[in-house]
Amino acid sequence: MSELKVYHLPGAWGLATVSPFCLKLDSFLKMAGIDHQSITASTPFPGPKKKAPWIEYQGRTIGDSTLIIDFLKEEFDADPDAHLTDQQRATAIAIQRLVEENLYWVMVYDRWCRDENWPILKGTVLGSIPAPVRMFIAPVARRSVKKQLAGHGMGLHSAQELNAIAAKDIGALAGLLGDGPWFFGDRISGADATVYSLLANIAFVAFESPMKAMINGHPNLVAWLGRFKDENYPEDN
Ligand SMILES: N[C@@H](CCC(=O)N[C@@H](CS)C(=O)NCC(=O)O)C(=O)O
């Protein structure tokens, strides 16, 4: 059995995990072919940063999907970005920031603040917490997420403003992908995993989000989502 233990939040709707950061790591592990034990965590709190994902490996515990991926690239000498040029690597960082530091927070707003999504969230993201504990934890977690959203700034916007922000980001991703087939041409790379992990968590889940229609408005993104899934998660089709 592999000594690499990977802790992630629960999966649903055919996704290995409904956490974009956990799904990014899962996709990286698949693309890099790194053997590991995948462990579902009920909450992110046991992780070293109190966020998911995290890993344990040879006595070390590491949190943060990007730091974990950087570590694993070195440790296992496996890099799905090895073929990228310096300019493509720089663009990949800009894409990652757009996805993880901006667009992700619109998804968080949709999941945690829209009342119609609240029962769905309790049954999935919080679904593996035993019911009596969940009754207590769920409202506390919701308050904490709303605080994080306000601190970030995304939580201060109106629904209309959020839609405009999301439409710009999704339009930019569609523009960067162009005719593809992947973000950097003919070969898949980590940028594809980064974008997939968020867009799949919007397009393929039961949470209501205006972003679903925005994604569907870009046929190249829709085709690419299917392509990424076929390539990396054929068993989920
Ligand atoms: N920068 C971190 C972000 C991880 C993150 O925010 N994970 C979410 C789940 S998608 C989480 O654990 N949130 C719990 C919280 O913030 O309390 C990474 O790349 O791993």
The ligand as an SDF file (V2000), in Angstrom:
LIG
                    3D

 20 19  0  0  0  0  0  0  0  0999 V2000
   -5.1080   27.5530   -0.9550 N   0  0  0  0  0  0  0  0  0  0  0  0
   -5.7400   26.3590   -0.4590 C   0  0  0  0  0  0  0  0  0  0  0  0
   -7.2330   26.5520   -0.3520 C   0  0  0  0  0  0  0  0  0  0  0  0
   -7.9380   25.3180    0.2330 C   0  0  0  0  0  0  0  0  0  0  0  0
   -9.4040   25.6070    0.5740 C   0  0  0  0  0  0  0  0  0  0  0  0
   -9.8390   26.7520    0.6750 O   0  0  0  0  0  0  0  0  0  0  0  0
  -10.1480   24.5170    0.7770 N   0  0  0  0  0  0  0  0  0  0  0  0
  -11.5300   24.6480    1.1790 C   0  0  0  0  0  0  0  0  0  0  0  0
  -12.3590   23.5240    0.5950 C   0  0  0  0  0  0  0  0  0  0  0  0
  -12.6340   23.8020   -1.1250 S   0  0  0  0  0  0  0  0  0  0  0  0
  -11.5910   24.5330    2.6890 C   0  0  0  0  0  0  0  0  0  0  0  0
  -11.0440   23.6260    3.2540 O   0  0  0  0  0  0  0  0  0  0  0  0
  -12.2890   25.4670    3.3300 N   0  0  0  0  0  0  0  0  0  0  0  0
  -12.5290   25.4110    4.7350 C   0  0  0  0  0  0  0  0  0  0  0  0
  -12.4410   26.7530    5.3880 C   0  0  0  0  0  0  0  0  0  0  0  0
  -11.9520   27.7000    4.7560 O   0  0  0  0  0  0  0  0  0  0  0  0
  -12.8320   26.8200    6.5510 O   0  0  0  0  0  0  0  0  0  0  0  0
   -5.3590   25.1860   -1.3650 C   0  0  0  0  0  0  0  0  0  0  0  0
   -4.9370   25.4050   -2.5070 O   0  0  0  0  0  0  0  0  0  0  0  0
   -5.4330   24.0380   -0.9110 O   0  0  0  0  0  0  0  0  0  0  0  0
  1  2  1  0
  2  3  1  0
  2 18  1  0
  3  4  1  0
  4  5  1  0
  5  6  2  0
  5  7  1  0
  7  8  1  0
  8  9  1  0
  8 11  1  0
  9 10  1  0
 11 12  2  0
 11 13  1  0
 13 14  1  0
 14 15  1  0
 15 16  2  0
 15 17  1  0
 18 19  2  0
 18 20  1  0
M  END
$$$$
